[in-house]
Structures are given as C-alpha cells and as structure tokens.
Amino acid sequence: MSSLIETIRRSVIGSREIVQGPFGPTPVIYADYTASGRALSFIEDYIRDAVLPLYANTHTESSGTGLQTTRFREEAREIIRRCFGADGEHAVLFTGSGSTGAIDRLVGVMGLRVPSELEDRYGFGASIPEEERPVVFIGPFEHHSNELPWRESIADVVQIHEDRDGHIDLAELERQLIAYADRPLRIGSFSAASNVTGILSDTSAISTMLHEHGALSFWDFAAAAPYVGIEMRSPEGGNLDYKDAVFVSPHKLIGGPGTPGLLVARKDLFRNRVPDVPGGGTVWYVNPDDHHYFDDIEHREEGGTPAIVESIRAGLIFQLKEAVGAEVIQEREERFVHRAIHEWEQRPEVEVLGSHEAERLSIVSFVIKHEMGYLHHNFVVALLNDLFGIQSRGGCSCAGPYG
C-alpha cells in the first residue's frame, strides 16, 4: 500500500512547479484540495494511450470505436456503483457540474421546480397550499449547491442548527420532523462533512432518523467523498440507515480534474414522464407526430452527447480510491490534521475554527488575530502564496450562510 501511495505522490502533475512571487520563485505547495484535486500522470497516460485512440460518440454501438467507448463508459458507471455500495435499484448518473449539477438534476426529475419566468409571471409556487408543499431540511453548514436549488424549488426549506460540537443537532431535527409530519414529502438533504471546518456528519444516525419519520435521506458528499467510504445500502431487512440519494463532485478527488458530477439515487425517485433534459439519446422512437422515451433511467436522464472521457476518468479515480482504501485514507488524514491543529494551538494568534475534538476531515479553516481584530483573509492567502508558495483560498468557501 505504501508503494501505491508513493506512486500517487510522485504522479501528481505540477508537484514540482514554481510560482513567481514578489520575492522570487517559490515551489508550489498545493493546499486547496477542498476546492479541486490535481491530475495524475498515470491516469492521463491511460486515457491518452487506451481511451482516446478508440474514442467515438457513445450513441452508437454498431461501430468498433462506438462500441469500445460505450463499454469504457459503462464500466466506469459500474465501478462507481460498486464503490458506492449501490445495486440495481440505484441509478448512477453523470451530471456535469459537480454536486451542483447532481442536486439540480434530482430537483428537476422530482418535479420540485417551476421555471422562474412562469413563477414571476403567474406565481404558481405561491398557489400551492401550505399543507401540500414539500419540506426540505438542510444543515447548518451547507454548500450553496445544497441550499440554493432547494430555495428555488417549490419546497419550504427548514434549516437545522448545529449542536455545541458543531454537528447537525439531532434533537432539533427530530422536533422539526414531528412538526412537519403532515407534509406529503419530506426530505433531509445534508452535507456529509462541512467544507469549512471539516467536521463529519453522522450519516447513519441521521438517515435512520429520517426514515423512521418517513422522510427521504439525501447526502452531499462533495467535501467528504475523497476521504470516506460511501455506502448507499438497501432498505431490505429492516435496515434504515440507507441513503436515498447522494451527490458527489469527483473533481475534488486526487486525479479528478476534468470529471463530471455524480448523482446516485434510488430509481423509485424518478417518476417523471419527460426527462429533465429531453433530447438526443433519451428516445428510442421519434416520428413527425410522436416520440417515446427510454424506460431505462440512465439512458433517459443523460440527454445529449455526454462528457464521455470525463465520465471514464471518474470511474478510474474511484477505482484508485478503492485500491488505496477509505480506511487507509482516513487514518493518514486524521494523523496529519491532528498534528497540524496541535501545532497551531500553540500559537495564540492562530484561531482554528470549529471543534478541535470532533471527528473531522483534513479540512481546516483558520483566522489570524491582529491587534485591530483579524487580518483580512485574502491578505493572508496572498502572503501564503507570495512568501511560501502555499496555494489556499479565503472567504466563505461557498457556504455563505454558515460563514
């Protein structure tokens, strides 16, 4: 295993790059994996040498190149299905722009959105009686991708606050589930981990609570997917900690740049008669007067020529993550982040945000104290870059309501 990890480390494209700063050239130290992973040479070599020479559009299997490319992409889909603990009852969709695209797709196929132009003109959403409106429970530290699509839907959005340790408050969640027990559709859509503090959510306990109260369990794994295992599970046998849908941004994994978003969801959520994006690849028959869409969800809900090479790359990086092992990744990351926090705790001018004891990812946000308050975050980022070559970012990390 150590040899594989060392191979990954040596294969990061750009690991020996230099940035030019005001004080001269400085080696790059990339510390922005929360925003995006970095490419790996052996992944890109495989795509160049094995995938691209036989590349063709996947909307045909009659030609040799079309058949081979389709097989590559469908194999990637099956790798992801396996790595997520999913089965034939789950649809695996490549959805374009990260978790944002995945969540937006699910909102669309569930019929929870009225086009903004019609809403502005006719106020359709406001005409839905309150007792018939869906309700979506979100957490205290959601990324904008797991909040704005729900705000723009026909659902009422209820935020569950954090407890004293920075986790989703389970007692408040249960109170709200009871308070909205009469709603026809209730959804819990939470981040598996905060991309601000790195604090992990108890996905099993929360999913169990949601299902005990008849609600759906949706999870945004954008921040957590590179570091933890994802288990969809099945509701068979009385198990209640299964997930109804997960959203993933594979570009955040090592090797992930140039990958599409992923939606893995139970097929019984897809009750829409018309695909969310009707068009090429979604129909099996069209004539001047009629058309018929595929019944197969993974065909019907991926309209248009897909991001073919990008989807294949997504399968490769999850296969790589599986080869390393989520437990190995978590153990190493935990060791590194605890070491860093311990060092920073010795410096009173550095304030690390969030609980230092809670189970967390190796994501750390901090502020630098100054006699006038705090140094501006972008000033700190600029100094890290200019003086040390450390690539980071400042601001709300696309979680504005939490910040």
N, C-alpha and C positions, 0 to 999 in steps of 0.2 A: 504493500500500500504506500509506503514512504517513497518508493521509486516512482509510482504513478503521480503522487503529489509533486514530487520534484520535477517530473516531466511537464506537468501543467505549469509549474512556476517558470520553467525555462522557456515555455512556448508562448507566453503572453506577448502578443505583438505590441511593441512600444515600450517594453520594460527597460530598455537601455536608452531611451530617448532623452534629449536635453531640451530644456526650455531656456529661452533667453530672458533674463531678468535685468533690472536696472543695475545690478551689481555683478553682471556677467552670467555665463552659462551655469545651469544647475541641473543635476539629474532629476528626472521625473519620479516622484513618489505618488502613485495613484491611490487616493483615499476617498474616491467618490463612487464606490460600487453600489451605494444605495440608489443612486440615480441610474447608473448603467454599468454593466460588466465590461470586460475588454475581450477582444478577439484572441483566439488561439491559433497558432500557425498550423497545428496538425488537423484541426477541424477545417480550416480554409484550404489546406492542401488536399484533403479528401474531397471536398466539394469541387475544387478545380480539376482534380485528376479522375474522379469517379462519377460525379454527378453531371457536371457541365458538358462533357463530351457527348453524352447521350440525352441532353436536355431537349424537351419538347413540351408543348402545352398538354396539360393533363386531361383535356376534354376529348381525347381520343385514345383508344387502346388498340386500334387496328394497325397502327404502325409500330415498328420496333422501338423507336425512341419514345413515342407517346406511352406505350405500354410500360417501358422501363421507368420513365419518370413518374408515372402514376403509381407504380409499385414502390418506388422510393418514398413517395409522399404518404402513401397509405401505411407503409411500415413505420414511418415516423409517428403517425397517428396512433398506431398500436403500441409503440414504445411508450408514448405519453399515457395512454390508457392504463398500461401496466404499472408505470411509475406512480400513478395517482391512485392506485388501488381501485380503479373503476372496472366495470364489466359491460356486458352487452346492453344493460339497462341505462347506460350513460351515453350521451353524445359528446364527442370531442370535436370542437370547432376551432379553427384558426380564424382569428377575428381582427387582424390588422393592428391597430394602435394600442398595444398593451392591454392592461386591465380595463382601461377606459373603453376600448372597443368591445371587450368582452361584456362588461356591465351594460353598455348601451345596447348591445345585441339582445341580451336577455330581457331588458326592459321592453324592447320592441316586440319580440316574439310572444311575450306575455300580454301584449295589448295594453300596456300601462301608460302609454304616451299619446297625447293629442298634438298634432302639428301646431307649432307656436302661432303660425299665421291664422289658423282656424280658431285657436284658443283666444287670440287677441280680438278677433272679429266677432265671434259668437259666444265666447265664454262657456264652452262645453264642459270644461272641468268643474266650474263652479256650480253647474246644474246637477251634478251627481249628489244625491242625498248623503249626508254625513255618515249615516249608518251603513251605506253601501260602498263607501270608499275603502280601498285597501289602506293598510298602515304598514310602514317600514320603520323598524327600529335600527338605528345606527349607533355606533360607539362614540366615545369622546375624542378619538384621535384619527378620524377617517381622513384618508387622502381625498382630494377633491373628486377623484374618479369614482369614489364610492359614496359621494354625497350629492353632487350636482345632478347626476342623472335621475336620482330619486326625487330631488326637489322639483325637477322639471316634469315629473310624471304626475299622474292623477292621484297618487297616494298621499296620505298625510305622513309626514316624517317626524319621528319622535327620537330625540337624542337621549341615550343612556349615558349618565355621567360616570366618571372614574371613581373608584374607591380610594382609600388612603394610600394604597400601594401602587396606584397608577393603572390598575386593571379595570376592565369593564365591571361595573357594580352589579353583581348578580341579583342582589336583593331588589334593587330598583328595577332591573329588567323583569323580574317575576311580577312585581307590582304593576308594571305597565302592561304586561301580557294579560293579566287579570282584568285591568281597567278597559282594555280593548278586546275583550273576549267575544263580543258580539259582532266584530267586523268579519266580513266574508273571506278576506285574505289578509294574513299577517305574515310578514317576512322579517327575519333578523338578518341584516347584512352588515357584517363586521370585518374589521381588519384582523388578520391572524397575528399581526405584530404592528406596533407603531413604527412608522418610518422616521419619527422624530426622536423617540427615546430608545427604540429597540425592544421595549417591553412586550413579551409574548402574551397572547390571549389563551385562555383555556378553551380551545375549540371543542373538545369532547364534552365538557360540562355544560357549555352554553348551547351546543347543538342538542344535547339531551333535554335541557330545559325547554328549548323552543319546541321540540317535537312533543314533549309532554303536554304542552299547551296548544297543540295543533297548528303551530307556525312552521314556516319553512326556514331552513338554515343555509344562508349564503355566506361565502367567505372570500375576502380579498386577500390573496396570498402574494401580492406584488412585492412587498418588502421581505416576506418570510421565505418564499419558495427557494431561494438559493441555499438556504441553511437548514431547513427542517423537512421532514417527510410529510407527504400529503396523502391522506387516506380518505377516499370518498366513502367506502364501506357500503353495505346494503342494509335496508331495514328488516330483512328477513331474520327470523329467530328472535324477534323482540328487541333487537339492538336499536337504541335510539340516538347514538352519538354519530350517526351518519351525516353526511353533508349533501344537501340537495343541489348545490352549485358552487363551483369555485372559479375565481378569476385570477389569471396569472399574467405577469409581464416577463416572458423569458429573456428579454434583453438584459435583465439585471443579473443573470447567471454568468459565470465565467464561460467565455466562448459565445455569449448570447447576442452581441450586436448584430443587427440585421435579422431579427426573428419577429414573428407576429405575436399578437396577444392570443391567449388561450381561454376558451370557455369550456369547462367540463361540467355537464349538468344532467340531471335525470331527464330521460326522454319524455316523461309524462308532463313536464312543464311546457312542452312545445305543442300547444293546441291551436296555433294559428293556421288558418286556412291558406293564407297567402304568405310566402316567405317575407322576412323582414327586408330583404334586398332582392326583389324579383328580377330575373334577367337570365343571362347566359349561364348554362349549367344547372339551372333549377327545374327545368321542364323535361319531360320525356316525350311530349307530343304538342305540336302547335300547328294549327291551320288558320286560314284567314278569319275564321269565326270563333275558334275555341282554342283552349290550351289546357294542359294537365301537368301539374307539378309532381315531382318525385315525392313518394311517401317517405323515403329514407331521409332522415333529418340532416345527416352530414352532407348529403348532396344538395338538399333543398335550401339549406341555410348558408351556403358558401357561394353565393351568386357571383358571376364574373370570373375572369381568369384570376386564380388565387396567387398569393405570394408563394410560388412553388419552391424555389430554392430556400427561401426563408423558413418555410414550414419544415423542410428536410433538416435544415440546421437546428431547428427547435428539437426535433427528435434526437439528434446527435448529442446535444448538450444535456438533455435529461438522461440519456444513456450513460454519459460520462458521470453525471452526478450520482446515478445509481451505482456505478462501478466504484466510486470513492466511498459512498455510503453516508447517509444523512447523520448517523450517529458519530461517525468519524469527524465530519464537518462540524457538527455542534460542539463536540469535545474540544477541538482545536480552537474554534472561535471563542468559546467560553473562556478558555485559558488565556487567550490573548486580551480579550476585553477586560477581564478582571485584573490582569496585570496593568493595563493602561489606566483603569479607573483608580487603582491603588496608588499609582504614581501621581495622578492629578489630585487626589485627595490630600496629598502632602503640600499642595500649593494653594494657599488661601485665595489667590487672585483668580483661580480657575474654578468655575461653578458648573459641575456636570448636572444636566437636567434629568429629572425622573429619579425613581427609586434606584438605589445602588444595590439593593438586596434582591429585588425581583428577578425572576428568570427572564433573560433578555437575549437578544441577538447582539452581534458585534457592531451595532449602530449607536453612535454616541453624539449627542448634541451638547455643546457647552457654550458658556459666555465668559468673557474676560472682564473682571471687575476693574474699575478705574475710580480715582478719587471723585470724579464727576458723575459716576454711575457705571455704565458699561461701555466698552469700546464698540463701535458700530461693526456689525457682523461682516459687512463687505470689506471693511478696512482690515479685519483680522484675516479674512480669506486672501486678500491681496498680499498681506505680509507673509502668510504661509507659502504662497506661490513664489513671491519675489525673493524671499530670503532662503527658503528651504526646498523649493520645488514641489511642495505638497499640494496635490490637487484635491480641493474640497469645495464646499459650497455653503453659502449663508442664506438666512431667510427662514421662511415658514415651511420649507420642504413640501410645498403643495398640500399643506394641511392647515390652512389659514385659520379656521375656527378654533383649532386646538392651540395655535400659537398666540 
